[in-house]
Amino acid sequence: MPDSESLPDQIADMSFEEAMQALEKIVSSLETGDAALEDSINLYTRGTELKRHCEEKLKDAQTKIEKITLGTDNAPSGTEPLDMD
C-alpha cells in the first residue's frame, strides 16, 4: 500500500475524524445517485484516497498501542507491544 506521501496534501493533513467525516459525505453523495458520471468518478477517487488515509491512521495508532503486563503478584510490571494476531 502506498504511503501518505502519495496522498494529496489536503487529505494527508487531515485527522482521522476529519477524513472519516469527508468519506461519509462522499458515500452519502454516491448513494443518492444525483451526481453526474464525471462527478461520481471524482468523488469515488477522493473516497478511495480518504479510505487509505484512514487505514494508515488506524495502522499507526495500532502500532502505538501497548498492553500492560502483570507481575507474579498481579501488579502492573510494565508494558509490551500489543499482539493483534
C-alpha positions as CSV (number, residue, x, y, z in Angstrom):
1,M,0.0,0.0,0.0
2,P,1.4,3.4,-0.9
3,D,2.3,5.7,2.0
4,S,0.7,9.0,2.8
5,E,3.3,10.9,0.8
6,S,1.3,10.0,-2.3
7,L,-1.9,11.4,-0.9
8,P,-3.0,14.9,-1.8
9,D,-1.8,17.4,0.8
10,Q,-5.3,18.3,1.9
11,I,-6.0,14.7,2.7
12,A,-2.6,13.9,4.2
13,D,-3.0,16.8,6.7
14,M,-6.5,15.6,7.9
15,S,-7.1,14.0,11.2
16,F,-8.7,10.6,11.2
17,E,-12.0,12.2,12.3
18,E,-11.9,14.8,9.6
19,A,-11.2,12.2,6.9
20,M,-14.0,9.9,8.2
21,Q,-16.5,12.8,8.0
22,A,-15.4,13.7,4.5
23,L,-15.6,10.0,3.5
24,E,-19.1,9.7,5.0
25,K,-20.3,12.7,2.9
26,I,-18.9,11.2,-0.2
27,V,-20.6,7.8,0.5
28,S,-23.9,9.7,1.1
29,S,-23.5,11.6,-2.2
30,L,-22.7,8.5,-4.2
31,E,-25.6,6.6,-2.6
32,T,-28.1,9.2,-3.8
33,G,-27.0,8.8,-7.4
34,D,-27.7,12.5,-8.1
35,A,-24.1,13.3,-9.2
36,A,-23.1,13.3,-12.9
37,L,-20.9,10.4,-14.0
38,E,-17.7,12.5,-14.1
39,D,-18.5,13.9,-10.6
40,S,-19.2,10.4,-9.3
41,I,-15.8,9.2,-10.6
42,N,-14.1,12.1,-8.9
43,L,-15.9,11.5,-5.7
44,Y,-15.1,7.8,-5.8
45,T,-11.4,8.6,-6.4
46,R,-11.3,11.0,-3.5
47,G,-13.2,8.5,-1.4
48,T,-10.5,5.8,-2.0
49,E,-7.8,8.3,-1.0
50,L,-9.7,9.2,2.2
51,K,-10.2,5.5,3.0
52,R,-6.5,4.8,2.5
53,H,-5.6,7.7,4.8
54,C,-8.0,6.4,7.5
55,E,-6.5,2.9,7.2
56,E,-3.0,4.4,7.6
57,K,-4.0,6.4,10.6
58,L,-5.5,3.3,12.2
59,K,-2.4,1.3,11.5
60,D,-0.2,4.0,13.0
61,A,-2.4,4.0,16.1
62,Q,-2.4,0.2,16.4
63,T,1.4,0.1,16.4
64,K,1.4,2.6,19.3
65,I,-0.9,0.5,21.5
66,E,0.7,-1.4,24.3
67,K,-0.7,-3.8,26.7
68,I,0.1,-3.7,30.4
69,T,2.0,-6.7,31.7
70,L,1.4,-8.1,35.1
71,G,4.0,-9.5,37.5
72,T,3.7,-12.7,39.6
73,D,1.8,-10.7,42.2
74,N,-0.7,-9.5,39.5
75,A,0.5,-5.9,39.9
76,P,1.4,-4.0,36.7
77,S,5.0,-4.6,35.9
78,G,5.5,-2.8,32.6
79,T,4.2,-2.7,29.0
80,E,4.8,-4.6,25.8
81,P,3.6,-4.2,22.3
82,L,0.1,-5.5,21.7
83,D,0.0,-8.7,19.6
84,M,-3.1,-8.4,17.4
85,D,-2.7,-11.9,15.9
